[in-house]
Amino acid sequence: MLLEKLIKMQRDENLTDQEMADRLHIPRSTWQNTRSGVRPMGRRVALAVKHHLPQFRAEAVSFLLSDAACVAASDVGVTTEVA
């Protein structure tokens, strides 16, 4: 999963939340809330990864495409949950 890879990178490179947020060009609070699970990973973080961390670009694009599919399905009343 993309978030797990980002957290691993932060840990492996011994980055603070501020340093990680700076790499992503997002507010520290956005990264901190995403990393800690307060908020689910959203489009803002995925787009930042796509643009600023090329080693994770494919995973970010995949996340964005799956997120767009879920949004499109909910717009027409289709559920994407599996029973």
ROSENU-89113 format. One line per 5 residues: number of its first residue (from 1); their letters; for each residue x, y, z of N, C-alpha, C. Coordinates in steps of 0.05 Angstrom, whole numbers, plus 5000, padded with zeros to 4 digits. Each point is the difference from the previous one (the first is absolute). Layout:
<nodes>
NUM = a = X,Y,Z,X,Y,Z,X,Y,Z; ...
</nodes>
This chain:
<nodes>
1 = mllek = 5017,4976,5000,4983,5024,5000,5018,5025,5000; 4991,5021,4986,5016,5024,4997,5007,5013,5027; 4980,5003,5017,5006,5013,5026,5021,4985,5016; 4998,4974,5000,5021,4984,5014,5027,5005,4989; 5002,5002,4974,5026,5006,4987,5011,5027,5007
6 = likmq = 4982,5020,5002,5009,5027,5007,5009,5000,5029; 4986,4987,5018,5008,4999,5028,5027,4986,5003; 5004,4978,4985,5025,4986,5000,5023,5018,4990; 4995,5015,4979,5020,5018,4990,5007,5021,5021; 4980,5011,5013,5005,5020,5021,5017,4988,5022
11 = rdenl = 4993,4976,5008,5015,4987,5022,5029,4993,4991; 5002,4989,4976,5027,4992,4990,5018,5024,4996; 4989,5022,4993,5017,5024,4995,5000,5018,5025; 4988,4991,5022,5000,5014,5025,4991,5029,4997; 4977,5003,4986,4988,5026,4995,4980,5007,5021
16 = tdqem = 4999,5025,5009,4978,5009,5017,4975,5003,4983; 4978,5004,5014,4975,5005,4985,5002,5026,4983; 5014,5020,5011,5003,5025,4985,5018,4995,4975; 5021,4985,5002,5017,4994,4977,4985,4984,4979; 4984,4981,5009,4985,4984,4981,4979,5018,4986
21 = adrlh = 4987,5017,5015,4980,5018,4988,5014,5019,4981; 5024,5009,5006,5014,5018,4982,5007,4985,4974; 5007,4975,5001,5006,4985,4976,4975,4997,4982; 4977,4998,5014,4975,4997,4986,4987,5027,4992; 5010,5022,5011,4989,5026,4995,4972,5002,5010
26 = iprst = 4995,4989,5024,4974,5002,5013,5004,5009,5028; 4978,5010,5013,5003,5008,5029,5008,4976,5017; 5015,5006,5021,5008,4979,5019,4976,4986,5012; 4979,5016,5006,4976,4989,5013,4986,4980,4981; 5001,5005,4974,4988,4981,4981,5015,4974,5000
31 = wqntr = 5027,5001,4999,5015,4976,5001,4997,4986,5027; 5001,5014,5022,4999,4989,5026,4973,4985,5004; 4978,5013,4992,4974,4988,5002,4997,4975,4983; 5011,5001,4976,4999,4977,4982,5017,4977,5011; 5025,5006,5008,5018,4980,5010,4989,4986,5025
36 = sgvrp = 4987,5015,5017,4991,4989,5026,4972,4987,4997; 4987,5003,4977,4974,4987,4996,4977,5017,5009; 5005,5025,5008,4978,5018,5007,4982,5005,4976; 5013,5002,4977,4985,5004,4975,5010,4979,4980; 4983,4989,4983,5009,4982,4980,5017,5015,4979
41 = mgrrv = 5016,4985,4987,5016,5012,4978,4981,5009,4979; 5003,5025,4991,4982,5011,4980,5015,5009,4975; 4985,5012,4983,5010,5009,4974,5023,5020,5004; 4998,5018,5019,5021,5021,5004,5027,4987,5005; 5001,4980,5018,5026,4987,5005,5009,4984,4976
46 = alavk = 4981,4985,4988,5007,4984,4977,5011,5017,4977; 4988,5023,4995,5010,5018,4979,5027,5010,5007; 5005,5006,5026,5026,5010,5008,5021,4978,4996; 4993,4976,5006,5019,4978,4996,5006,4997,4970; 4979,5001,4984,5003,4997,4971,5020,5021,4989
51 = hhlpq = 4997,5025,5010,5017,5022,4989,5027,5002,5013; 5004,4991,5024,5025,5006,5015,5016,4976,5008; 4989,4976,4998,5015,4976,5006,4998,4980,4977; 5016,5004,4979,4997,4984,4976,5002,4970,5005; 5014,4992,5021,5003,4971,5005,4974,4987,5007
56 = fraea = 4980,5016,5008,4974,4990,5008,4978,5009,4980; 5008,5010,4977,4980,5011,4981,4979,4979,4992; 5009,4977,4993,4981,4979,4991,4979,4993,5021; 5009,4998,5025,4981,4994,5021,4981,5023,5005; 5010,5025,4997,4983,5023,5004,4979,5002,4978
61 = vsfll = 5008,4994,4975,4981,5000,4978,4979,4979,5003; 5008,4976,5009,4982,4978,5005,4980,5008,5022; 5009,5013,5021,4982,5009,5021,4980,5020,4989; 5010,5020,4985,4983,5020,4989,4979,4988,4981; 5007,4981,4984,4981,4987,4982,4979,4985,5015
66 = sdaac = 5008,4985,5021,4981,4985,5015,4981,5019,5016; 5012,5022,5010,4984,5020,5014,4979,5013,4981; 5009,5006,4976,4982,5012,4981,4977,4980,4992; 5006,4975,4998,4980,4980,4994,4980,4998,5023; 5009,5001,5024,4981,4999,5023,4982,5025,5001
71 = vaasd = 5012,5023,4994,4984,5025,5000,4980,4999,4977; 5008,4991,4977,4982,4998,4977,4977,4981,5006; 5006,4977,5012,4980,4981,5006,4980,5011,5021; 5010,5014,5019,4982,5011,5020,4983,5022,4989; 5009,5014,4979,4985,5021,4987,4975,4989,4986
76 = vgvtt = 5002,4975,4992,4977,4988,4985,4985,4980,5018; 5007,4999,5026,4986,4982,5018,5009,4972,5000; 5024,4994,4990,5010,4973,5000,5018,4997,5024; 4997,4978,5015,5017,4995,5022,5024,4984,4992; 5023,5006,5012,5025,4985,4993,5008,4982,5023
81 = eva = 4982,4997,5020,5006,4982,5022,4995,4971,4992; 5017,4983,5011,4997,4971,4995,4987,4987,5024; 4980,4984,4995,4985,4988,5023,5016,4977,5011
</nodes>
